[in-house]
Every structure is written in structure tokens, then in C-alpha cells.
Amino acid sequence: MTLFRPSLAGLFSKGEEKSAKANWLFKRLFGLLTLAALGSCQTIQPVLTPRATAVPATFGAAAAAGATDSASIAAQPWQQFFADPNLIGLLDTALRANPDLLIAVQRVEVARASVQAARGALLPAVEAGATGGFDRFADYAAQGQTSTNDGRQLPNGVPNFFLGLRSSWELDVWGKLRSRRRAAVARMLATEQGRRLVQTALVAQVARLYYELLTLDSQLDVLGKNERLQNRALEIVKLQKLGGRATELAVQQFTAQLLRTRSGEVEVQQRILATENQLNRLLGRYPQPITRGLPIQQQPLPADLSAGLPAELLLRRPDVQQAELALLVTKADVAAARAAFLPSFTLSPYVGLNAYKASLLLSTPGSLAYGLLAGVSAPLFNRNVLRAEYTQSAARQRIAYFEYQRSIQTGFEEVTSSLRGLQNYQRVYALQQQEVAALTKAVDISNDLYTASYATYLEVITAQRSALEAELNLTTTRREQFLQLIDLYRALGGGAPVTTTDLATVR
């Protein structure tokens, strides 16, 4: 008798073998997906930036006497800093109607809307909706409704109505949405500092053009005074020629000098017209005459020109504040880009009324329907887009860091240059005043000597030309004093009220 020993494969039917293989493949696939999901949870390290260079404690040798004090002229509002009431009126008009400033204000509103959208992303999105549909299923189809849940038969050609609420909510487990909200808040604050930057630049530009007009007015007065003197000198030379004491060459030399002065007057008048047009454009209006105050020589300079401490520069200068906020924006963008590599969790609940007839839609509780769908998704393969976004965010953070350092160094340089410029131009102005006095006396002496035949006409012309140039240079130097003052006021962050920014809330 032959014994039959069944093999191991014979112990299972074919169906059991297929089931075992399917279970083995499922376990392997589940294991691979689990490993891939764990691999996706490995985030990239934060961006490292170099250590910043310490800001000097003072503005150095260029600082004025009161620069070691915490007080600064930038703390004064522009209504108090500028003494000319006509300039104050022009500044008030510019701040109300300048197109660039109005554009900057609207940019702030755009940024505020972005903050509102970023905050809304943290909350569930709930939509109310009403839908209606109709389906005709094929007779041989594998799917299709044949009856309701309570056993009622449905025709083949089924209407479906739904009235209710649907929601979707991404749970911010890793802080990705919160990082985007912080970035939006920092962008909004940066645009506010950008508006302040436009305002400080506008105040400085209007003041510069105003003092440029005063300088041109003074130069026009100097040219007019010299024209009258040269016209009288020409008449004297013509009389001397008739008496045989002068030649035609002297007459032509005096005539040429008079014509040069007249041409200079026309040139200055054109520059006045162009400057008035530029100033009117900043004021947001069409060309019209600009009312001026006292001549530039009589305009007072502030007695106290303290710059304060460099640490205060970081709080007042809008470009430094804007650069710091831009750095916070990039840090938040990097944090969001890192969190994008992690799995995201979503919830999608719904509740409403559902029926195959409109008349049954409000028949509760039979038409009541609700449900909840929870999901987890994580990037597994081809994460090049996420890596590219992270690389871009990291590069932007480094750029923002270097721009922040550059803005601090630029502000420090502008303050020290303006302080030293005020001191130097004050000395230049005092020396030029002495030069004008000496040359004016020399003109009187040359005229007396020429009348007494002890000087030539060339000496008279040279003395008059030197005096004219010295007076024009004196008005230019006075203008430079005011321009250096305006630059110092702007460099210290004056011209716009300081907005209190709680950077801790952004971080």
C-alpha cells in the first residue's frame, strides 16, 4: 500500500494562496509608505547668518557737542523743526496731496488685506450651499442607487438635493500657517515703514527745493544789484571816452561784462521757473507761483544740532525698520517652507438636508445627513518644488540680512557726513562773508582809483567780477548749510512720526 504524503502547497487551496500573497504585498507596501512618510518628516536645518557687526556707541569725531545726549533733533516734528511758516504750509499741502505718498498709503491697505487673509487661513472655512443633481444609470452598470436607506424603491433616473453646510480645515500642527501669518504681519508693518520712508523723503525734498528757490532769489538780487553797478560804470566809461580819457576797448569790455550779468539773470529766472514746477509737482498741483518767506541769508539755523545716539538711529530711521521687518518676513517664510515638508492634517465635516425629492428635503430627521472626513497627506516623491521654495526662501533671508546691515551702515554714514558738513560749511560761510566784505571794498577803491586815473578799466572789471562771484558763492554756501541740515534731519529719521512696532508679536 502506497502512502500519499501531501506537499506543503497542497495544504492550501488556490484561493488561500492568492490571499496570502495579497496580504504579503499589502504589508510590504504599507511598510514602504510608512518609511517614506517618516522620511518626509525630516525637515531641513534653519538658515544660519553671520554675526552682525556691532554699531558704534557714538557718531565719533563728527558728532556735534550734544551728540552724546539721547536727545535728537529728529524727535522734533517738522512743524517745529522748520521755522518758515511758508515752508510749513507747503509741507502740509504735500503730505495731503502728494501722489507718491498716497500710493504708499494704499500699499499699506493692500498689506493689511493680506494679513486678514493669512489669519483667516488658520480658521475653518465654512460654506453654505444648495445643490441639485440628476443621474440616469445604465441597466448594466455596477453602481447606482436602487433604494433609499429606509427601503423605498427609487426610479432609474434619480434626482438628488442637498441643503446644508460644508467645511474644510487644515490643522496647523507644525506652525506652517502661523509662520505665514507672521510673514504677512511683518510685510504689513514693513509697508507702513515704507510709507514713513516716503514721507521723510518728501519732507526733505520739499524743504530742499524751497531753500533752492530762496537761493535763486538771492542770486537774482545779487545779479540785479551788480547789473545796476555795471550799468553805471558803463555810462562813466562812455563819458570818459567822449573826454578822451578812455578807449573804445574799455567801453566794449564794460559792455560785455554787463551783457554777461544780464544773461545770468535770465538763466537764474529759468532755474526759478523749473524749481517752482518741481515743487508744485511734489505738492500734487499744477504749476503756480510759490510764496516765499525771508531771504536765505536771514533764515535762522537751529542752535541745537544734537544727533543723539546711534542706537536711536535704529528706532527712528524708517529704512532700517523696514529692513529689519523684511528680515523677519524671510525668517517666517523659511519656517513655512520647512514645515511644508511635514505631513498636513485636514478635517472636512458637513451637515445638511439630503433627499431625492424637494418635498422631502425639510422632512427631518429622515433627510438629515452629516459626515466627517479626516485626511493626512505628506510629500513623498519628487519634492523638487518644495526644495526649490526652501532654497529661494533661504537665499531671500540672507539677502534681507545683508540689506539690513547695509541700511544701518548707510544711516551711520549719512549722519556723520551731515554733521561734519554742517561744521565745515559754517566755517566756509564765515570766511566767505569776510571775502565778500573785502571784495566789495575793493570795488569801491577800484572805482575811485579809476576815476583818478590810478587804475585801469581791467582792474575795475576784475574787481567787480570777483565781488559778483563771491556774493553768488556766499548764497550757495548758505544753501548748502540748510541742505546739510535737512539731510541730517532726514538721516536721523525726522519728518515722520515714529510708529510703535511690537516686533515680539511678529517673531
C-alpha positions as CSV (number, residue, x, y, z in Angstrom):
1,M,0.0,0.0,0.0
2,T,1.5,3.3,-1.1
3,L,1.2,6.1,1.4
4,F,0.4,9.6,0.0
5,R,2.3,12.4,1.6
6,P,0.8,15.8,0.6
7,S,3.2,18.7,-0.1
8,L,3.1,21.9,1.9
9,A,1.4,23.7,-1.0
10,G,-1.3,21.1,-1.0
11,L,-2.4,22.2,2.4
12,F,-3.8,25.4,1.0
13,S,-6.3,26.0,-1.7
14,K,-5.5,28.3,-4.6
15,G,-7.7,31.0,-3.1
16,E,-5.8,30.9,0.1
17,E,-2.5,31.2,-1.7
18,K,-3.7,34.3,-3.5
19,S,-5.0,35.8,-0.2
20,A,-1.6,35.2,1.4
21,K,0.2,36.8,-1.4
22,A,-2.1,39.8,-1.3
23,N,-1.5,40.2,2.4
24,W,2.2,40.0,1.9
25,L,2.1,42.6,-0.8
26,F,-0.1,44.9,1.4
27,K,2.3,44.6,4.3
28,R,5.3,45.4,2.1
29,L,3.5,48.4,0.5
30,F,2.4,49.6,3.9
31,G,5.9,49.3,5.3
32,L,7.3,51.3,2.3
33,L,4.7,54.0,2.7
34,T,5.4,54.2,6.4
35,L,9.2,54.6,5.8
36,A,8.6,57.2,3.1
37,A,6.2,59.1,5.4
38,L,8.8,59.1,8.2
39,G,11.4,60.3,5.7
40,S,9.2,63.2,4.7
41,C,9.1,64.3,8.4
42,Q,12.8,65.0,8.4
43,T,13.0,68.8,8.0
44,I,15.8,70.9,6.7
45,Q,18.0,72.8,9.2
46,P,17.4,76.5,9.8
47,V,19.3,79.2,7.8
48,L,22.5,80.4,9.6
49,T,23.5,84.1,9.1
50,P,26.9,85.7,10.0
51,R,27.3,87.6,13.2
52,A,26.4,91.2,12.9
53,T,29.0,94.0,13.3
54,A,28.3,96.0,16.5
55,V,27.1,99.5,16.0
56,P,29.4,102.2,17.4
57,A,28.2,103.8,20.6
58,T,28.6,107.4,19.3
59,F,28.9,109.1,15.9
60,G,32.6,109.8,16.6
61,A,34.5,113.0,16.0
62,A,31.9,114.2,13.5
63,A,29.3,114.5,16.2
64,A,28.2,117.9,17.5
65,A,28.6,118.9,21.1
66,G,25.2,117.5,22.1
67,A,25.6,114.2,20.2
68,T,26.3,112.2,23.3
69,D,22.9,113.0,24.7
70,S,20.0,110.8,23.9
71,A,18.0,113.8,22.6
72,S,18.0,114.2,18.9
73,I,16.7,116.9,16.5
74,A,14.8,114.1,14.7
75,A,12.4,113.9,17.7
76,Q,11.1,117.3,16.7
77,P,8.0,117.3,14.4
78,W,8.6,119.0,11.1
79,Q,6.2,121.7,12.1
80,Q,8.6,122.7,14.9
81,F,11.9,121.9,13.2
82,F,11.3,124.3,10.3
83,A,10.8,128.0,11.3
84,D,9.5,129.4,8.0
85,P,5.7,129.4,8.0
86,N,5.6,129.4,4.2
87,L,7.6,126.2,4.1
88,I,5.3,124.6,6.8
89,G,2.3,125.4,4.6
90,L,4.0,123.8,1.6
91,L,4.8,120.7,3.6
92,D,1.3,120.4,4.9
93,T,0.0,120.5,1.3
94,A,2.5,118.0,0.1
95,L,1.6,115.5,2.9
96,R,-2.1,115.7,1.9
97,A,-1.8,115.6,-1.9
98,N,1.5,114.1,-2.9
99,P,0.8,111.2,-5.3
100,D,3.7,109.1,-4.1
101,L,2.6,109.3,-0.5
102,L,-1.0,108.5,-1.4
103,I,0.2,105.4,-3.3
104,A,2.3,104.3,-0.3
105,V,-0.8,104.6,1.9
106,Q,-2.8,102.3,-0.4
107,R,0.1,99.8,-0.4
108,V,-0.4,99.6,3.4
109,E,-4.1,98.8,2.8
110,V,-3.1,96.0,0.4
111,A,-0.8,94.6,3.0
112,R,-3.5,94.8,5.7
113,A,-5.8,92.7,3.5
114,S,-3.0,90.1,3.1
115,V,-2.8,89.9,6.9
116,Q,-6.6,89.4,7.1
117,A,-6.3,86.5,4.6
118,A,-3.4,84.9,6.4
119,R,-5.3,85.0,9.7
120,G,-8.4,83.5,8.0
121,A,-6.3,80.5,6.8
122,L,-6.0,79.4,10.5
123,L,-9.8,79.1,10.9
124,P,-12.1,76.6,9.4
125,A,-13.7,77.5,6.1
126,V,-17.5,77.0,6.3
127,E,-19.6,77.3,3.2
128,A,-23.4,77.2,2.9
129,G,-24.6,75.6,-0.3
130,A,-27.6,74.1,-2.1
131,T,-27.1,71.6,-4.8
132,G,-29.3,69.6,-7.1
133,G,-28.5,66.8,-9.4
134,F,-29.9,64.1,-11.7
135,D,-28.4,60.7,-12.5
136,R,-29.6,58.1,-15.1
137,F,-27.7,54.8,-14.5
138,A,-27.1,52.2,-17.2
139,D,-29.0,49.0,-16.8
140,Y,-25.8,47.0,-16.8
141,A,-23.9,49.5,-14.6
142,A,-22.2,48.2,-11.4
143,Q,-23.2,51.2,-9.4
144,G,-26.3,53.2,-8.9
145,Q,-29.0,53.8,-6.3
146,T,-31.9,51.3,-6.3
147,S,-33.5,52.2,-3.0
148,T,-33.3,54.6,-0.1
149,N,-31.8,53.7,3.3
150,D,-35.3,53.0,4.7
151,G,-36.1,50.6,1.8
152,R,-38.1,52.8,-0.6
153,Q,-37.6,51.9,-4.3
154,L,-36.0,54.6,-6.5
155,P,-36.7,55.1,-10.2
156,N,-33.8,54.8,-12.6
157,G,-33.4,58.5,-13.1
158,V,-32.7,59.7,-9.6
159,P,-32.8,63.3,-8.6
160,N,-30.7,64.3,-5.6
161,F,-31.0,67.5,-3.5
162,F,-28.7,68.8,-0.7
163,L,-29.0,71.9,1.5
164,G,-26.5,72.4,4.3
165,L,-23.0,73.4,5.4
166,R,-19.6,72.1,4.3
167,S,-16.4,72.9,5.9
168,S,-12.7,72.3,5.4
169,W,-10.0,72.9,8.0
170,E,-6.2,72.3,7.8
171,L,-4.9,71.8,11.3
172,D,-1.7,73.8,11.8
173,V,0.2,71.2,13.7
174,W,3.7,72.2,12.5
175,G,3.1,76.0,12.5
176,K,3.2,76.5,8.7
177,L,0.1,78.7,8.7
178,R,1.2,80.6,11.7
179,S,4.5,81.3,10.0
180,R,2.7,82.6,7.0
181,R,0.6,84.8,9.3
182,R,3.7,86.2,10.9
183,A,5.2,86.9,7.5
184,A,2.0,88.7,6.4
185,V,2.1,90.9,9.6
186,A,5.7,91.7,9.1
187,R,5.1,92.6,5.5
188,M,2.3,94.9,6.5
189,L,4.5,96.6,9.1
190,A,7.3,96.9,6.5
191,T,4.9,98.7,4.1
192,E,4.0,101.1,6.9
193,Q,7.7,101.8,7.4
194,G,7.9,102.3,3.6
195,R,5.1,104.9,3.9
196,R,7.2,106.6,6.6
197,L,10.2,106.4,4.3
198,V,8.3,108.1,1.5
199,Q,7.1,110.8,4.0
200,T,10.6,111.6,5.3
201,A,12.0,111.8,1.8
202,L,9.1,114.0,0.7
203,V,9.6,116.4,3.6
204,A,13.3,116.6,2.8
205,Q,12.7,117.1,-0.9
206,V,10.1,119.9,-0.5
207,A,12.4,121.7,2.0
208,R,15.4,121.3,-0.3
209,L,13.5,122.8,-3.3
210,Y,12.2,125.6,-1.1
211,Y,15.7,126.6,0.0
212,E,16.8,126.3,-3.5
213,L,14.2,128.8,-4.5
214,L,15.4,131.2,-1.8
215,T,19.0,130.8,-3.0
216,L,18.0,131.5,-6.6
217,D,16.0,134.6,-5.4
218,S,19.1,135.9,-3.6
219,Q,21.3,135.2,-6.6
220,L,18.8,137.1,-8.8
221,D,19.0,140.0,-6.3
222,V,22.8,139.9,-6.4
223,L,22.9,139.9,-10.2
224,G,20.4,142.8,-10.3
225,K,22.5,144.8,-7.9
226,N,25.6,144.2,-9.9
227,E,23.8,145.0,-13.2
228,R,22.9,148.4,-11.8
229,L,26.5,149.0,-10.7
230,Q,27.9,147.8,-14.0
231,N,25.4,149.9,-16.0
232,R,26.5,153.0,-14.1
233,A,30.2,152.0,-14.7
234,L,29.5,151.7,-18.4
235,E,27.9,155.1,-18.5
236,I,31.0,156.6,-16.8
237,V,33.4,154.9,-19.3
238,K,31.4,156.3,-22.2
239,L,31.6,159.8,-20.8
240,Q,35.4,159.3,-20.3
241,K,35.7,158.2,-23.9
242,L,34.0,161.4,-25.0
243,G,36.5,163.3,-22.9
244,G,39.4,161.3,-24.4
245,R,40.3,159.6,-21.1
246,A,39.1,156.1,-22.2
247,T,39.1,154.0,-25.3
248,E,36.5,152.0,-27.2
249,L,38.2,148.9,-25.9
250,A,37.2,149.8,-22.4
251,V,33.6,150.5,-23.5
252,Q,33.3,147.1,-25.1
253,Q,34.8,145.3,-22.1
254,F,32.3,147.0,-19.7
255,T,29.5,146.3,-22.2
256,A,30.5,142.6,-22.4
257,Q,30.5,142.3,-18.6
258,L,27.1,143.9,-18.4
259,L,25.7,141.5,-21.0
260,R,27.1,138.5,-19.2
261,T,25.3,139.6,-16.0
262,R,22.0,140.1,-17.8
263,S,22.3,136.6,-19.4
264,G,23.0,135.2,-15.9
265,E,19.8,136.8,-14.7
266,V,17.8,135.1,-17.5
267,E,19.4,131.8,-16.6
268,V,18.5,132.2,-12.9
269,Q,14.9,133.1,-13.8
270,Q,14.6,129.9,-15.9
271,R,16.0,127.9,-13.0
272,I,13.5,129.5,-10.6
273,L,10.6,128.5,-13.0
274,A,11.9,124.9,-13.2
275,T,12.3,124.7,-9.5
276,E,8.8,126.0,-8.8
277,N,7.4,123.5,-11.3
278,Q,9.2,120.6,-9.5
279,L,7.9,121.8,-6.1
280,N,4.3,122.1,-7.4
281,R,4.5,118.6,-8.7
282,L,5.5,117.4,-5.2
283,L,2.6,119.3,-3.8
284,G,0.2,117.4,-6.2
285,R,-0.9,120.5,-8.1
286,Y,-0.3,122.2,-11.5
287,P,2.4,125.0,-11.9
288,Q,1.7,128.2,-10.0
289,P,3.7,130.8,-8.1
290,I,5.3,129.7,-4.8
291,T,5.1,132.1,-1.9
292,R,8.4,132.6,-0.2
293,G,9.5,134.0,3.2
294,L,12.6,135.8,4.3
295,P,15.7,135.7,2.1
296,I,18.0,132.8,2.7
297,Q,20.6,134.9,4.4
298,Q,18.0,135.9,7.0
299,Q,16.7,132.4,7.6
300,P,17.7,131.2,11.0
301,L,19.6,127.9,11.6
302,P,18.7,125.8,14.7
303,A,21.1,126.5,17.6
304,D,20.9,122.9,18.9
305,L,22.0,120.3,16.3
306,S,22.3,117.2,18.6
307,A,22.2,113.9,16.7
308,G,21.5,111.7,19.7
309,L,22.9,108.2,19.9
310,P,23.4,105.7,17.1
311,A,21.1,103.2,18.9
312,E,18.3,105.7,18.5
313,L,19.0,105.8,14.8
314,L,17.8,102.2,14.6
315,L,14.5,103.1,16.1
316,R,13.8,106.2,14.0
317,R,15.0,105.6,10.5
318,P,12.2,104.0,8.6
319,D,14.5,102.3,6.1
320,V,16.3,100.5,9.0
321,Q,13.0,99.4,10.5
322,Q,11.8,98.3,7.1
323,A,14.9,96.2,6.5
324,E,14.5,94.6,9.9
325,L,10.9,93.7,9.2
326,A,11.9,92.4,5.8
327,L,14.4,90.1,7.6
328,L,11.6,88.9,9.9
329,V,9.4,88.2,6.8
330,T,12.1,86.0,5.3
331,K,12.6,84.1,8.5
332,A,8.9,83.3,8.7
333,D,8.9,82.3,5.0
334,V,11.8,79.9,5.7
335,A,9.9,78.4,8.7
336,A,6.8,77.9,6.5
337,A,9.0,76.3,3.7
338,R,10.5,73.9,6.2
339,A,7.0,73.0,7.6
340,A,5.8,72.2,4.1
341,F,8.0,69.0,4.1
342,L,5.9,67.7,7.0
343,P,2.5,65.9,6.7
344,S,-0.6,68.1,6.7
345,F,-3.8,67.2,8.5
346,T,-7.2,68.2,7.3
347,L,-10.8,67.9,8.5
348,S,-13.8,68.1,6.2
349,P,-17.1,67.9,8.0
350,Y,-20.5,68.5,6.5
351,V,-24.1,68.7,7.8
352,G,-27.3,69.3,6.0
353,L,-30.5,68.0,4.5
354,N,-30.4,65.4,1.7
355,A,-33.4,63.9,-0.2
356,Y,-34.3,62.6,-3.6
357,K,-37.4,64.8,-3.7
358,A,-37.6,68.5,-3.0
359,S,-40.8,68.0,-1.0
360,L,-38.9,65.6,1.4
361,L,-35.9,67.9,1.9
362,L,-37.3,69.5,5.0
363,S,-38.7,66.3,6.4
364,T,-36.4,65.8,9.4
365,P,-34.9,63.7,10.8
366,G,-35.3,61.5,7.7
367,S,-33.4,64.0,5.5
368,L,-30.7,64.8,8.0
369,A,-27.2,64.0,6.8
370,Y,-23.8,64.6,8.3
371,G,-20.3,63.3,8.0
372,L,-16.6,63.9,8.7
373,L,-13.6,63.2,6.5
374,A,-10.2,63.4,8.1
375,G,-7.1,63.2,6.0
376,V,-3.3,63.1,6.3
377,S,-1.1,63.9,3.3
378,A,2.7,64.2,3.0
379,P,5.0,64.8,0.1
380,L,6.8,61.5,-0.7
381,F,8.4,61.6,-4.2
382,N,9.5,64.5,-6.4
383,R,9.8,67.1,-3.7
384,N,11.9,69.4,-6.0
385,V,9.2,72.1,-5.9
386,L,9.4,72.2,-2.1
387,R,13.2,72.1,-2.1
388,A,13.3,75.0,-4.6
389,E,10.9,77.0,-2.5
390,Y,13.1,76.4,0.6
391,T,16.2,77.3,-1.3
392,Q,14.7,80.6,-2.5
393,S,13.4,81.5,1.0
394,A,16.8,80.8,2.5
395,A,18.5,83.0,-0.2
396,R,16.0,85.7,0.5
397,Q,16.7,85.6,4.2
398,R,20.5,86.0,3.6
399,I,19.8,88.9,1.2
400,A,17.5,90.6,3.8
401,Y,20.2,90.2,6.4
402,F,22.8,91.9,4.3
403,E,20.4,94.6,3.3
404,Y,19.6,95.2,7.0
405,Q,23.3,95.6,7.7
406,R,23.7,97.9,4.7
407,S,20.9,100.1,5.8
408,I,22.4,100.6,9.3
409,Q,25.8,101.4,7.8
410,T,24.2,103.8,5.3
411,G,22.4,105.6,8.0
412,F,25.5,105.9,10.2
413,E,27.4,107.3,7.2
414,E,24.8,109.8,6.3
415,V,24.6,111.2,9.8
416,T,28.3,111.6,10.3
417,S,28.7,113.2,6.8
418,S,25.9,115.7,7.5
419,L,27.3,116.5,11.0
420,R,30.7,117.2,9.6
421,G,29.2,119.0,6.6
422,L,27.4,121.4,8.9
423,Q,30.5,122.2,10.8
424,N,32.6,122.7,7.7
425,Y,30.1,124.8,5.8
426,Q,29.7,127.0,8.9
427,R,33.4,127.8,8.7
428,V,33.2,128.3,5.0
429,Y,30.3,130.7,5.3
430,A,32.2,132.8,7.9
431,L,35.3,133.0,5.7
432,Q,33.2,133.9,2.6
433,Q,31.5,136.7,4.4
434,Q,34.9,138.2,5.1
435,E,35.8,137.7,1.4
436,V,32.6,139.4,0.2
437,A,33.3,142.4,2.5
438,A,36.9,142.7,1.3
439,L,35.9,142.4,-2.4
440,T,33.1,144.9,-2.0
441,K,35.5,147.4,-0.5
442,A,37.9,146.6,-3.4
443,V,35.3,147.5,-5.9
444,D,34.8,150.9,-4.3
445,I,38.5,151.5,-4.2
446,S,39.0,150.5,-7.8
447,N,36.2,152.8,-8.9
448,D,37.8,155.7,-7.1
449,L,41.3,154.9,-8.4
450,Y,39.9,154.6,-12.0
451,T,38.2,158.0,-11.7
452,A,41.5,159.5,-10.5
453,S,43.4,157.6,-13.3
454,Y,45.4,155.5,-10.9
455,A,43.8,152.2,-12.0
456,T,42.9,150.7,-15.4
457,Y,39.5,149.6,-16.5
458,L,40.6,146.0,-16.4
459,E,41.3,146.3,-12.7
460,V,37.8,147.7,-12.2
461,I,36.2,144.9,-14.3
462,T,38.2,142.3,-12.4
463,A,37.2,143.7,-9.0
464,Q,33.5,143.8,-10.0
465,R,33.6,140.2,-11.4
466,S,35.4,138.9,-8.3
467,A,32.8,140.6,-6.0
468,L,29.9,139.2,-8.0
469,E,31.3,135.6,-7.9
470,A,32.0,135.9,-4.2
471,E,28.4,137.0,-3.4
472,L,27.0,134.2,-5.6
473,N,29.2,131.7,-3.8
474,L,28.1,133.1,-0.4
475,T,24.4,132.4,-1.2
476,T,25.3,128.9,-2.5
477,T,27.2,128.2,0.8
478,R,24.2,129.4,2.8
479,R,22.0,127.0,0.8
480,E,24.5,124.1,1.5
481,Q,24.1,124.8,5.2
482,F,20.4,124.3,5.0
483,L,20.7,121.3,2.7
484,Q,23.1,119.7,5.2
485,L,20.7,120.4,8.0
486,I,17.8,118.9,6.0
487,D,19.9,115.8,5.2
488,L,20.8,115.4,8.9
489,Y,17.2,115.7,9.9
490,R,16.2,113.0,7.3
491,A,19.2,110.8,8.1
492,L,18.2,110.7,11.8
493,G,14.6,109.6,10.8
494,G,12.9,113.0,11.2
495,G,10.0,114.1,9.2
496,A,7.5,111.4,10.1
497,P,6.1,110.2,13.4
498,V,7.6,107.0,14.7
499,T,5.2,104.1,14.7
500,T,5.5,101.8,17.7
501,T,6.1,98.3,16.4
502,D,5.9,95.4,18.7
503,L,8.4,93.1,16.9
504,A,7.9,90.4,19.5
505,T,4.4,89.7,18.2
506,V,5.9,89.3,14.7
507,R,8.6,87.0,15.8
